[in-house]
Amino acid sequence: MSNPIAVLVEDDSQQADVSRGVLEAAGFEVRGFDSIAPVLEYLHASTDLIDLFVLDRRLPVNMGEPATDELGDELLNEVRSNYPDARLIVFTGFATIRHVQDALQGSGQLPAQDGQPIDRVTVLEKDQSLEFKAQVEQLRQLLQSLDDIEIITSSGMATLSDLDKRVLRRLAFDYRAVSISVSSLGGGLTDASVWRCDVNRTEGHIAKVVAKRVKSSLARGGLPELLPRANTTSTTATLSGLMAGSRLNVLQIAGDAPYALMDIIAQEPARAVELAKPIWDVLHGVTAQQKTLSVAELCDSLIAWHELPGLLNPHGVQVPAGTLTATTRVGVRHGDLHPGNVLIDNDQAVLIDFDSTTFAAGVLDPITMLLSTLVHPDSPIRGALWPDVSEINLRFATADFGQNHVCGPWFRGVHEWVEECRSSQREHWALVLAYTGRQLRYNDVLDDPETVSRVVAIAQRAADALAAS
């Protein structure tokens, strides 16, 4: 297990040596810089999980240039913004009340189990070496208590990233647990991580939850409160702090062995449709208003229309004008619906992800459900088992699509849902084009020539149909 990372920015070499010594003695791996330009270059390129920043307030842009408090404050503001739950210690020789107020305003606290939570930002004068040492050791002890938590992964599960490990330990920490057993439930268009978790204390098992890493807390209202309780999971908590700015939604589940709908599509496609249909029906029943929009406006929740030519033209797909108008029915939509974020809990399909909820066309959710089955990295039918290009050219968007495929019942069931929700041909083909064009931004698609060829085939079919409309 690697040591936690601290970033030290100090232009006084003697002070830098002292601070580095304290940090390394506490068990931090130090990234040291003497000015603003090189640390910004590092931060903009780095994927490191950084837990601590130690910043001098008076800094130059480059070593040898004039150092000012204003430049140091700009760095502090950038770090506070881009690393919203890292610990910051700021050294200044001129700790005015105004500066302390500015530095601390809205900074919050880091989690703690016993005693007082840790302030996220602390301002020290340079002669406060003992206070600095105490602050560093306090944080290191907190991080060690996280590292002490054991993570047990299910057989065949992909290796967890450092951030995923931290997020899961942060969840266990909130339960005062000593271990957490996890299995993956897949992600979405947002590439978020979702796990089924069993949380354990020394005394034994204490909780079974689904945890989903998200970028921000979900606002009240919207789709989760428009659907019946039986079709959604309830979010019992949203955790933050020491997770590189991530947040973690903790979702309540009822069954002993919940699984993602994605897991059964290949083996039991008809069963998958049967389980998913109640979700589809309640989503279709959400109140909507008929509108006529440009296809650019219609597809804005997926991708900006002006981005599509740059993604699709290199593959020979000509994108029609975004000013074409289309009839649609606009309401609250899931926005990222795919078989990986439908959880089967006690034989009941429930939604576990609302991060992409948006006001959009009625056929958006059926289209993302259909196409994600073909391109999602966790899909069991992506790649060699996919319907081939000739199948796409002949039958895509018909009831016969996938008729010779083992998952034919799944494609047929989703096609029926598409037909129920579709308001117009232009609406349908515009969203198909936007979704497939969007896929060409993702490395997991671009790295797979077979997937690219099929995405392009669907995009070409959509562009031709839209142009002919």
N, C-alpha and C positions, 0 to 999 in steps of 0.2 A: 504494500500500500504506500503510495507516494505521499510526501509531505504536502501540506497546504501551501498555496502560493501567496506571497506578499509582494506588492510592487512598491519600491522605494524610490522617490524622486527627491534628490537633495544635491545642490550644487556646491556645498561646503564639504570637501573631501574628508575632513576630520569628523564632522558630524555624521557624514554618511557611514564611515567605518564604525562609529559607535552604534548607530541605529541598526546597521547590518548585523553587528555582533549580538545585539539583544534579540533580533528576529530569528537568527539562526540558532541561538541558544534555546529559544522556545520551540524550535522544530519547524520553522517556516523555510520554504525554498524561496530565495529572494531574487527578484528581477530588479536590478538597480539601474538608475538613469540619473544623469546630472543636469538635464534640461528638458524643456517641454517637447520639442520637435521629435526626438527619438522615442519618447514614451508614447506619444500619440501614434507614431508609425507602428510601434509594437501593438498597441491596443486595437488599432484598426484592422490588423492582420491576425491577431491572436484568437485562438479558440480556448485558451486556458480558463479554467475555473478559478477565478481570483477571489480570495476571501478578504484580503486586507490591502489597503492603500495607505502608505505613510508618505505624506506630501509636505514639502517645505512651502510656505506661503509665498516667499519671495524667490522667483525663479526667472531665468533667462529663456528665450526661445531656443537658442543654441548656446553651448558653452562658450564663454568669452564675450558674449553680448551682454548688454545691460539687463540686470534682473529687477523686476518690479513686483509689488504686491498684486497689482491688477492682473498681470499675466498668470500668477499663481492662482488667483481667484477664478480665472477662466478655466484653468485645468480642473480645479475643484468642482466647478459647476458641471463640466462635461462628465467627470467621473460620477458625480452624484446622479446625473441623468441616465447614463448608460449602464451603470452598475448599481441599480436601485436598492439592493439589499446587501452590498458588501460593506465591511467595516472601514471607516476612514479616520485616520489620525492626522491632524494638520498641525505642523509646527510653525510658530510665528514669534518674532521678536517684538511684535507690536500688537498684542492681543487686545484691541479695543473692544468695548462692549458692542459696538455696531457690527464689527466683524464676527464676533461670537454669535450674535443674533442671526446674521446672514448665513453663517455656516451651518447653524443648527436648525434653521427654520424648515419644518416639514420633513425632517430626516428620519424620524421614527426610531424604532428600537428593534433589536434582534431578539429571537426567541430565547427563553430560559425556562428551566423547570423549577429551580429553587432560587430564592432570593429575587433581587431586582433584575428586570430585563436589562440588556446592555444597550446603551445609547449608540446609535449607528455612527454618529460623527462626534469626535472629541477634538477640541482645540487646546493645544499645550504650548507653553513657552519652552524654549530650548534648554533651559536649566532644570526642567522637570523630568529628569531622567528616571527617577524612581517611579513616578506616576506612569511614564511611558512603559516601563518594564511591566508594571502591574496590569496595564491595559492589554498589552500584548499577550501576557500569560493567561489572562482571563478569557480572551478569545480563543487561544489555543486549547484551553481546557474544554471549552464548549465544542470546538471542532473535534476534539478527541472523543468526546462523548457520542458524537454522531458516528465517527469511524468505528467505535466499539460495537455498534449494532450489526449483527450478522444478516446478510441477505442470502436467501436460499432460492435459487432459480429452478424452474421446472425443466425436465429433460427436453433437450433439443432447442431450448430457447436461445436466441441470439445473445451475444455478449452485450452486457449493459455498458453504456458510456459512463464516463466519470460523472456527468451531470445527472444521468438517470439514477445512478447509485446514490448520489447526494439527495435527490428528490425523495427516493424511497426511504432513505434513512431519516430524512426530515419528517416523513409521515410517521414512521415508527417512534421517533423521538416525541412527537406530539401525544402519542399514546403511552409514553413512558415504557416502551417495549424494549426487549433485548434482541429480538430477531423478527424478520419479516419474510414470508414465503411468497414468491410472486410468479405469475405466468402472464405472458403477453396476450392482450386482446386486440393488438393492431392499432394503427393510427388512421389519419384521414388526409384530405387535401392539405390540411395545415401541418401535416407530418408530426402531429402530437403523439406522445407515448401514452398508452393506456394499459393498465395492469389489473388483474385480479389479485388481491392481496389478503393473506392471512397474517394477522399481527399477534405476536406472542410475548408475554412477560415471563419472568422466571417461574411464576406459578402455573402458567399454561396459556392456552389459546384465549384471546380476549376480543377479537374483532375480525370480521370478514367484510371487505369493502372493495369497490372498484375505485382506482385512483387514475386521474387523467391530468397530465401536465399541460397547462394552458399558459397563455401570455398575459391574460388579464382576467379579473373577476367578472362574472356574468352579471349584467344589470338586471334588476327585478323587472318582471313583466316579459312579454313576448311569448314565443312559442311554448315554452315549458308550462306556462300558466293558462294556455288555451287548450291544451290537450288533457284528456282524462288522466288521473293519477296512475291508473293501471298501465298506461303506455309510456311513462317516463320514470326515470330514477330520480330520487330526491338528493340534492346536494346537501350533505350534512355539515360541511366545512370547506373553506377555501384557505389553504395555508400559503404563507410567504416567508421569506427570510432565509438567507444563506443558500439560495438556489439559483444564482446567476440571473436574477430578475424574473425567473419563472414563478408561476403559481400552480398550486396543485388542488384540483377539485376532488373531494372525497365523497363518493356516491354510495348510497345505501343499497344493498342487495338482499334478497330473501333466500334464494336457493343455495344448496351446498355446492353445486357444480355448474355455475352459469358459464355460458360460452357464447362466442360471437357467431352471428348468423353466417359470416364468411366461412366458418369451419365446416358447414354441412352442405354447401352449395354443390360441390362436386359429387358427393356420395348420395345425397338425398335432395335433389333439386326440387321435386314436387313438395316435399316436406318444408323446404325453405320458403317456398311461396306461401304455403298454408300458414306458417308461423308469421311471416312478414305482413300478410294481407291486413290484419287489424290495424297495424301501424299505418299502412298506406291509406286505409279508409279514413282514419281520423285526420291524417294530414290533408287528404283531399277535401275533407269537410270544413276546414278552416275558412272563415269568412274572407271573401275576396271581392275586388271591384274591377269591373271590366274597363280596360283602357286601351288606347292606341299609342304605342311608343315607337321611337326609332329602334332599329335592332341594336344600335350602340347603347342606348339607354337600357334596353331589355337585358343585355348581357353584362352590364357593368358590374354586377355582383360577382361574376366569374373572372373577367379580364377587361381591361380597357380596349375597345375595338381597334384603336390605332396601333396597338401592339401586335395584332394578328398578322399583318402583312410581313413584318420582319421575321415572324416565326414560321409562317406557312409558305411564303413565296419561294424560299430556297428549296422547297420540296415540290415546286411546280403547282401549288394551289393558289389560285387567284382569289383574293378576298373581295366580295362585293362591297359596295358602299355602305357605310354605317348609317346613312340617312334613310334607308328603306324603312317603311313603317310596317308594324305588325300588331294585330289584335291579340290581347292577352288578358288574363285575370290576375291582378296583383294582390298579394296578401303576404302574411308572415310565412316564410319558408325556412326549412332547416338549413339549406344552403350548402351542405357538405354530406349529403346522405349517401351512405354506402354500406355494404353488408358488415363491415368491421365495426361500425358504431351502432349497430342494433344488437343488443344483448338478449340472449334467451335465458330467462331467469324463471325457474319453476314452470317451464313450457310456456312462458308468457314473453312476448317480444316487447322490449322496452328500449327507448332511446337513451344513450349515455353521453351524448355530445351535442351541445348547443352553441359552440363558440362561433360558428359561422352564420347564425340566424340572421335573416335579412328579409326585407320586403322585396319580393321578386315574382316572376311569372309562375303560374300554377304548375307548369310542366317541368320546372327546374329540378325538383326533387326526384321525379321518376327518371329523368335523363341522367342525373348524376348517379342514381342507383344502378341503372343499366350499364353505363360506360365505365364506371369505377370497377365493376365486376371484371372488365376486360383489361384494365390498365393498372389497378392497384397492386403495389408490390407484394401484398400479402394474399392476393387472390390465388386460389388453387388452380384456376384455369387460365391464368396469364401465360403468355409464351407459347410453347409448342402445342399446348392443348387448346389454344384459342381457335375460333373459326377463322379459316384462311381468307386471304384477300378476295378470292373469287366469291366466297360466301358473302362477304361484305358488299361487294359490288352487285350481287344478284338479289340479296334478301334483307340487307340491313333496313330496319324500320318497318319490317313487315312481320306478320304473325308467323311466317315460315323461317325467320332468322334463327339459326341454330337447330333446325329440325333434325339434322343428322348428328348432332353433338350430344354427348352424354348429359349435358345440362340444358337440353332443349326445353324441358318444362319450366326451368327458371327464366329463360329468355322469353318464352311465350307469356308467362305470368307478368313479367315486368312490362312487356309490350302492351298488354291489356291495360295496365295502370297508366302508361303513357297516353294511350288513346282516350282514357277517361278524363285526363287532365288537360289535354291539348286543346287550345283555343283556335289555333291557326297553323297552317303549314309553315309560314314564315317564322312564327314564334319557335316552333319545334326545331327547324333546321338552323336557325341563328344560334340557339343555345347549344346544339350539337357541335357546330363549328367553333363556337367560343370555348367549349370544354376541351375539344380535341386540340385546338391551338394552344391552350393553356398547358397541356401535357408536355409540349415540346420545350417548356422551360425547366423541366425536372431532369436531373442527371440520371436517375434510375431508369427513365424512359429512353433518354438519348444514348445510354450505354447498352441498350438492347435493340439491335437492328430489326429483329422480328416485330417487336412492339412498335417501333417507329413506323415500319411499313404498314401496319394495321391502323395505327392512329392516322397516318396520312391518307390511307384509303377511305376511312370514315370522314375525314375532313374534306376530301375531294368530293365525296358523295354529297355532303352537306352544302358545300360551296356551289356545286352544280345545281342542286335543287333550289337553293336560295336565289341564284341568278336567274333561273328559269321561272321563278314565281312572279 
